[in-house]
Amino acid sequence: MALNIFFQKLKYWNPKVHSPIFPFLRGFSLWSMKKEPDLESALARNRRWIVNNQIKNIILGCPEQVAPLKFIQKKFKNLDLQGSALNWLKKYPCCFEIFLQNEENYCRLTKRMMSLVEEEDSVKDAQEPVFVERLAKLLMMSFNRRLNVMKLNELKRNFGFPDDYLIRIIPKYPEMFRIVNFSGRRSSMEIELASWNADLAVSTIEASARKLGAEPHFSCSLPLSWVKSWERFHEFNVTPYISPYSDTRDLVEGSKEMEKKTVGLVHELLSLTLWKKLSIMKLGHFKREFCLPEKLNILLLKHPGIFYVSNKYQIYTVLLRGGYNGPELIDKDPLVIVKEKFGELMQEGLHEYNQRRYLMNLDKKKKKGIFSRSEKRTDRSSEISEQNDQRGKLGGLHDPEERKRFFKVLFDEILP
């Protein structure tokens, strides 16, 4: 199908009228990776969770942790949502509690939700040494041992960093980090590595190899039927592994050694994230800092045994194959475990809401005496569809319009 579309466009392309075809070819190249249901499911998992987590943060930021419903309704625009905030919040009775006071609706978190908030805060406090090491590793992989704060903020939640990491972590570890600003502009503020730690300069691949007493190398999880991809992988993997923490200033751009180093660097970056995935667009913001190639998407597609590239929600994302067993993460960060508990609580409330609404509709039709067999099938079919939309996935939404409203929130990572 993609090839047919391509050749149709190529047929009508005119160099005097249209823009050069090469950008289109770059975009087309990203369509070529075969979709895999398990990994697509992993990428679809956090949509409603992200919106509800942001609502949670809005409520926690209000006086006495109680938010007027009118205030939440105004914030819906920032969440790229439409419709009634009241209707949305009622879908999650296990998470949000609506009450009337002085003829105005207010919202607060339920006791079970507050318990998870406290658990998440406790995990973040306990994980501080991990955050410190993770940040140090990012700086050690960068070309000049510095990262722009504004750029890093775009990915801070991918790596699990707390929102206030600049004031919570950086000042406490002056022997490791310092803030620099050579131009004086706020947008130029950077975090710089104060000292090199050789113990941290070990990639995930190198650590695994040491445990096995073997040489470091990449692993491939493609089906055996992908013969040509396996051949290319073995050809790539036979050359020596180059650590993403090594000084490779002498490597020639475009060489096999540089490709090996870049693949290892992206692999390590993804390994440090909570969900073993990153937006390619946001990763591309660090091309200068991590010496990434201009055509990063093409490099990732050359290695389907290591990376999985998806265009879900019209946003290109790269996922680390080795981090997943089917749709599930192999090693779950403690923060991920807490976030999944939030998702389970959210789903429990949504199921309760759907069941209650179904029974109410059923009762109304019985009272009206118009509950025919065909309506019964239609109503039940609608309910099953709604439940299937949610079952097994945290917020599985298939409606195109609702999907459009969520993808911006998902990949801006407003909050995982």
C-alpha positions in Angstrom: 0.0 0.0 0.0 2.8 2.4 0.9 4.6 1.6 -2.3 1.5 2.3 -4.4 1.1 5.7 -2.7 4.7 6.5 -3.3 4.6 5.7 -7.0 1.4 7.6 -7.5 3.0 10.7 -6.0 6.2 10.1 -8.0 4.1 9.9 -11.2 2.7 13.4 -10.8 5.8 15.0 -9.3 7.1 18.0 -11.3 10.5 19.6 -10.3 9.3 23.0 -11.6 6.2 23.0 -9.5 6.9 20.8 -6.5 9.5 20.9 -3.8 12.5 18.5 -4.2 11.4 14.9 -3.8 14.2 13.9 -1.4 12.5 15.1 1.8 9.5 13.0 0.7 11.8 10.0 0.2 13.1 10.6 3.8 9.6 10.5 5.1 8.7 7.5 3.0 11.6 5.6 4.3 10.1 5.7 7.8 6.9 3.9 6.6 8.8 0.8 5.7 9.2 -0.8 9.1 6.6 -3.6 9.5 4.2 -3.0 12.4 4.3 -5.4 15.3 1.1 -5.6 17.4 2.9 -6.2 20.8 5.2 -3.2 20.4 2.5 -1.0 19.0 0.4 -1.9 22.1 3.3 -0.9 24.4 3.4 2.5 22.6 -0.4 3.0 23.0 -0.4 2.4 26.7 -0.2 5.8 28.4 -2.7 8.0 26.7 -5.4 8.6 29.2 -3.0 8.0 32.1 -1.0 11.1 31.0 -4.1 13.3 30.9 -5.3 12.1 34.3 -1.8 12.5 35.8 -1.7 16.1 34.7 -5.1 16.7 36.2 -3.8 15.1 39.4 -0.9 17.6 39.4 -3.3 20.5 38.8 -5.3 19.5 41.9 -2.2 19.0 44.0 -1.1 22.5 43.1 -4.3 24.1 44.4 -4.8 25.4 47.9 -5.7 22.5 50.3 -5.4 20.3 47.2 -8.9 21.1 46.1 -9.6 22.5 42.7 -12.8 24.3 41.5 -14.2 22.5 38.5 -14.3 25.7 36.6 -10.5 26.0 37.0 -10.0 22.4 35.7 -12.3 23.2 32.8 -10.0 26.1 31.8 -7.0 23.9 32.0 -8.6 21.4 29.6 -7.4 23.6 26.8 -3.8 23.2 27.9 -4.4 19.4 27.9 -5.7 19.7 24.3 -9.0 18.2 25.5 -12.6 19.2 24.5 -15.9 18.7 26.3 -17.0 18.8 29.9 -14.4 18.4 32.6 -17.2 17.1 34.9 -18.1 14.3 32.5 -14.4 13.4 32.1 -13.7 13.3 35.9 -16.9 11.2 36.6 -15.4 8.5 34.4 -12.7 7.9 37.0 -14.5 7.7 40.4 -11.6 5.8 42.0 -9.2 8.7 41.2 -11.3 11.9 41.5 -13.9 12.9 44.0 -16.5 15.5 42.9 -18.4 17.4 45.6 -20.7 20.5 45.8 -19.9 23.4 48.1 -21.5 26.8 48.1 -23.4 25.8 44.9 -20.1 25.2 43.1 -18.5 21.9 42.1 -15.0 21.1 43.4 -12.7 18.2 42.8 -10.1 16.4 45.0 -8.2 13.2 44.9 -9.7 10.1 46.5 -8.0 8.5 49.5 -6.7 5.7 47.3 -5.3 8.2 44.9 -3.6 10.2 47.6 -2.0 7.0 48.9 -0.4 6.4 45.4 0.8 10.1 45.4 2.5 9.5 48.7 4.0 6.2 47.4 5.3 8.0 44.3 6.9 10.7 46.3 8.5 8.1 48.6 9.9 6.2 45.5 11.3 9.5 44.0 13.1 10.2 47.3 14.6 6.7 47.4 15.5 6.9 43.7 17.6 10.1 44.1 20.9 8.3 43.8 19.7 6.6 40.6 18.7 10.0 39.2 22.1 11.4 40.0 23.8 8.5 38.2 21.4 8.7 35.2 22.1 12.5 34.8 25.9 11.9 35.1 25.7 9.3 32.4 23.9 11.6 30.1 26.5 14.3 30.6 29.4 11.8 30.2 28.0 10.7 26.8 27.6 14.3 25.5 30.3 15.7 23.3 31.4 18.5 25.6 30.1 17.1 28.9 27.3 19.7 28.9 23.5 19.6 28.2 21.2 22.5 27.7 18.6 22.8 30.5 15.7 23.7 28.3 16.4 20.7 26.0 16.9 18.4 28.9 13.6 19.5 30.4 11.8 18.1 27.3 13.0 14.6 28.3 13.2 14.9 32.1 10.2 12.7 32.7 11.4 10.1 30.2 14.3 9.6 32.5 12.2 9.9 35.7 13.8 13.2 36.8 11.5 15.1 39.2 10.2 18.4 38.0 12.4 20.3 40.6 15.6 18.3 39.8 17.5 21.6 39.2 17.0 22.7 42.8 16.6 19.3 44.4 19.5 17.4 42.9 22.1 19.8 41.3 23.0 21.9 44.4 23.4 18.7 46.5 26.1 17.3 44.3 28.5 20.1 43.5 31.3 17.5 43.1 29.4 16.1 40.1 27.4 18.9 38.5 27.5 22.7 38.0 25.3 25.2 36.2 27.0 27.3 33.5 25.8 30.0 31.3 28.3 31.5 28.9 26.0 33.8 27.0 23.9 35.1 29.9 20.6 34.2 28.2 18.2 32.0 30.1 17.8 29.7 27.1 21.6 29.1 27.2 21.8 27.7 30.7 23.5 24.3 30.8 24.3 21.6 33.2 28.0 20.6 33.1 29.8 17.5 34.4 32.1 18.6 37.2 34.1 15.4 37.4 34.4 12.1 35.4 33.4 8.9 37.2 34.9 5.9 35.5 32.6 3.5 37.4 29.6 5.1 35.7 31.2 4.9 32.2 29.9 1.4 31.6 27.0 0.9 29.2 24.1 -1.6 29.7 25.6 -3.8 27.0 29.0 -3.8 28.7 27.6 -4.5 32.1 25.7 -7.5 30.7 28.8 -8.8 29.0 30.8 -8.6 32.2 28.3 -10.7 34.0 28.5 -13.4 31.3 32.3 -13.1 31.0 31.9 -12.3 27.3 32.7 -9.6 24.8 30.1 -6.8 24.6 27.8 -7.1 21.6 24.3 -6.2 20.6 21.4 -8.7 20.7 18.8 -9.2 18.1 15.2 -10.2 18.7 13.8 -10.5 15.2 11.9 -13.5 14.0 14.2 -16.1 12.3 12.2 -15.7 9.1 13.8 -12.2 8.6 16.8 -13.8 6.9 18.2 -10.7 5.2 17.8 -8.6 8.4 19.7 -11.2 10.4 22.5 -11.3 7.8 22.9 -7.5 8.0 22.8 -7.7 11.8 25.5 -10.3 12.0 27.6 -8.3 9.6 27.2 -5.2 11.8 27.7 -7.0 15.0 30.9 -8.8 14.1 32.9 -5.5 14.3 34.1 -4.5 17.8 31.7 -2.8 20.1 32.4 0.9 20.8 31.3 2.3 24.2 29.1 5.4 24.1 31.3 6.8 26.9 34.5 6.5 24.9 36.2 9.5 23.3 35.7 9.1 19.6 36.7 12.5 18.3 38.9 10.9 15.7 36.2 8.8 14.2 35.2 9.8 10.6 31.7 10.8 10.1 29.9 8.2 8.0 32.4 5.4 8.8 31.3 2.0 10.1 33.0 2.8 13.4 31.0 6.0 13.8 27.8 4.1 13.0 28.7 1.5 15.6 29.3 4.2 18.2 26.0 6.0 17.4 24.0 2.8 17.6 25.5 2.1 20.9 24.8 5.6 22.1 21.1 5.6 21.2 20.9 2.1 22.7 22.3 3.4 26.0 20.0 6.5 25.9 17.0 4.3 25.5 18.2 2.0 28.3 18.3 4.9 30.7 14.6 5.9 30.0 11.8 4.6 32.1 9.8 3.2 29.2 12.8 2.3 26.9 11.5 4.7 24.2 11.9 8.2 23.0 10.4 10.6 20.4 12.8 10.7 17.5 12.0 14.4 17.1 13.0 15.2 20.6 16.1 12.9 20.4 17.0 14.9 17.3 17.2 18.1 19.4 20.4 16.7 20.8 22.2 16.0 17.5 25.0 18.4 18.3 25.4 17.3 21.9 25.5 13.6 21.1 27.0 13.9 17.6 23.9 12.2 16.1 23.7 12.0 12.3 21.4 14.3 10.3 19.4 11.4 9.0 18.9 9.7 12.4 15.7 8.1 11.3 17.4 6.3 8.5 20.1 5.0 10.8 17.5 3.6 13.2 15.7 1.8 10.4 18.9 0.1 9.3 18.9 -1.8 12.6 15.4 -3.3 13.0 16.9 -6.0 15.2 17.9 -3.4 17.8 15.3 -0.6 17.4 11.6 -0.5 16.6 10.4 2.6 14.8 6.7 3.5 14.9 4.6 6.3 13.6 1.8 5.8 16.0 -0.3 9.0 16.4 1.7 10.5 13.5 4.7 10.9 15.8 7.8 8.9 15.1 9.1 7.0 18.2 12.0 4.7 18.6 11.7 1.8 21.1 14.4 -0.5 22.3 13.5 -4.0 21.3 15.7 -5.6 24.0 13.8 -3.8 26.7 10.5 -5.7 25.9 9.1 -9.2 26.1 6.1 -8.9 23.9 4.2 -5.7 25.0 5.7 -5.8 28.5 8.8 -4.2 29.9 11.4 -6.7 31.1 12.9 -4.6 33.8 10.5 -2.1 35.4 11.8 0.9 37.2 10.2 1.4 40.6 8.6 4.6 39.3 7.0 2.6 36.4 5.5 0.2 38.9 3.9 3.1 40.8 2.6 4.6 37.6 1.1 1.2 36.6 -0.8 1.2 39.9 -2.2 4.5 39.0 -3.3 3.0 35.6 -4.9 0.1 37.3 -6.8 2.3 39.7 -7.9 4.5 36.7 -9.1 1.4 34.8 -11.0 0.1 37.9 -12.9 3.4 38.1 -13.6 3.5 34.3 -15.0 -0.1 34.4 -17.2 0.9 37.4 -18.4 3.9 35.5 -19.2 1.9 32.3 -21.1 -0.7 34.2 -23.1 1.8 36.1 -24.0 3.7 32.9 -25.0 0.5 31.2 -27.3 -0.5 34.0 -28.9 3.0 34.1 -29.5 2.9 30.4 -31.0 -0.6 30.7 -33.3 0.5 33.5 -34.5 3.6 31.5 -35.4 1.5 28.5 -37.2 -1.0 30.6 -39.3 1.7 32.3 -40.2 3.1 28.9 -41.2 -0.3 27.6 -39.3 0.1 24.4 -36.5 -2.4 25.1 -36.7 -4.5 22.0 -34.4 -7.3 21.1 -32.6 -5.3 18.5 -32.0 -2.4 20.9 -30.7 -4.9 23.5 -28.2 -6.1 21.0 -27.1 -2.6 20.0 -26.8 -1.4 23.6 -24.9 -4.5 24.7 -22.6 -4.3 21.6 -21.9 -0.6 22.5 -21.0 -1.5 26.0 -18.7 -4.4 25.0 -17.0 -2.1 22.6 -16.3 0.4 25.3 -15.0 -2.2 27.6 -12.8 -3.8 25.0 -11.4 -0.4 24.2 -10.0 -0.3 27.7 -9.3 -3.9 28.6 -5.7 -4.9 28.8 -4.4 -1.5 27.8 -4.2 1.6 29.9 -6.6 3.9 28.1 -6.9 2.1 24.8 -8.7 4.7 22.6 -9.5 3.9 19.0 -11.7 6.8 18.1 -9.8 9.0 15.5 -11.0 12.3 17.0 -10.1 11.3 20.5 -6.7 10.0 19.3 -5.9 13.4 17.8 -6.6 15.1 21.0 -4.3 12.8 23.0 -1.2 12.4 20.8 0.0 16.0 21.4 -0.3 15.5 25.2 1.4 12.1 25.0 4.5 13.2 23.1 4.9 16.6 24.7 5.2 14.5 27.9 3.3 17.3 29.9 3.5 15.4 33.0 5.9 9.5 32.3 
